[in-house]
Amino acid sequence: MEVEQNSNHKKEETCMENNLHHRYTLFDISKDPGLKDDEGNELPRPFTKNQMRKWLKKVRWENNKHEKRAKEKARAKERRRNARSANIDLGPSRKTLKKMKLEKPKKNIGIIIDLSFDHLMIEKDRFKVIKQILRCYSINRRSETPLKFHITSFGDKSKSDISRHNGYENWDIEYHEKPYLDVFSRDKLVYLSSESDNIIETFEEDTYYIIGGLVDHNQHKGLCHKIAVEQGIRHCQLPLNKYVNMKTRKVLTIDHVFEIVLRVCEGVSWQDTLLKVLPLRKGAHVCQSLCDSTSSEDISNQSTNGT
Ligand SMILES: C[S@@+](CC[C@H](N)C(=O)[O-])C[C@H]1O[C@@H](n2cnc3c(N)ncnc32)[C@H](O)[C@@H]1O
C-alpha cells in the first residue's frame, strides 16, 4: 500500500515537472544559441539563482497575463453592474473616454517625460517609472482639459517595459525615440527639478515642462537640474514650501508632479492641489502663514510608488 502511495506521489511529481516544463518555456535553453557580445563571445547564461528566479517570474507573468486580464475585466464589469443597480455614477465609460480623446480641447501646455535614464535603473525601478506613466496617462485622459503628453528618448528598454501593458501604442501620448532637444525648440522647454532655485508660479502656454523619468531613491540627487543647466534650458521647482509645510524631502514621484501640473492648469489653486495630491507620508499641511484663512487639513491620498 505504502509502495503504491509512493509511486503515485512520484508520478504526480513527474507530472507536475512536465507541466512546469511545458508551461514555462520562453526559450529552450538546450537549443537557444544564447547571446553573444560584440566580439562574438557567448555571454554567460542566466544561471545564478537570482537570475533564474527573475526569469521564472517573467515567464509566469507572461503565462498568466491573459487569465489575469480576463479576471480584471470580469471584476470591473461586476463593479459597473453593482454601481448601476445602486445608482452610483462611475464617470465616463472607456468607450466615451476614447471618443473624448478626439474631441477634448487640449491645453496648449505640454508635459514631457524624459526617459533617458534607463541605464541608471534596475528593472524594478524601470517598471515603477512605467507604472507612474500609466497613472499620468489615466488622470490626463479623465481631465476636461488634458495636457499634451509626450515621452522622449523612448528607447528599446522602455519599449519592452511598457509593452507589458497592452495597447500602449494607442494611448493619447506622443512617443519620440529622439531626445527632447531634437524634437522641441530649446526656448520652449522648462525642466522641473526640486533642486532648481527658480520657483514656478504659473504654467505658460506654448511651453513644454519636462519631468525626469527616473526612480532613483535619491541616488542621483540633482541629476536633472545638472542636465538642464548643462543644456542651457530653463528649470524650476514646484512652489511646495510656499503653500505647504512638509515633513519629508521635496522630491516627488513622476505621477505626483504630473498631477500637480495638470490640476493647477485646470484652475485648481496651488494649495488645494498640493494638499490633495501629496501623499500622507510626505506629511504636508498648510503653511503657518496661510493658516489665518484656512484651517490645517489632512491629506488623504496615499502612494507607495517610490521616488
Ligand atoms: C523621482 S524624481 C527624480 C529625482 C532625481 N534625482 C532628479 O535628479 O531629478 C522624478 C522627477 O520629478 C520631478 N520632480 C520631483 N520633485 C519635484 C519638485 N519638488 N519640483 C519640481 N520637479 C520635481 C523632476 O522632474 C524629477 O526628475
The ligand as an ORCA input file, in Angstrom:
! r2SCAN-3c Opt
* xyz 0 1
  C      11.771     60.967     -8.527
  S      12.188     62.481     -9.211
  C      13.840     62.149     -9.761
  C      14.871     62.724     -8.843
  C      16.223     62.806     -9.497
  N      17.252     62.565     -8.541
  C      16.467     64.132    -10.204
  O      17.629     64.456    -10.413
  O      15.506     64.818    -10.593
  C      11.304     62.474    -10.736
  C      11.149     63.812    -11.398
  O      10.075     64.541    -10.816
  C      10.303     65.931    -10.914
  N      10.219     66.499     -9.551
  C      10.196     65.802     -8.377
  N      10.049     66.642     -7.334
  C       9.959     67.897     -7.852
  C       9.792     69.198     -7.303
  N       9.678     69.390     -5.968
  N       9.744     70.272     -8.138
  C       9.853     70.089     -9.475
  N      10.004     68.892    -10.059
  C      10.059     67.804     -9.272
  C      11.644     66.107    -11.571
  O      11.471     66.360    -12.938
  C      12.315     64.775    -11.320
  O      13.272     64.496    -12.283
*
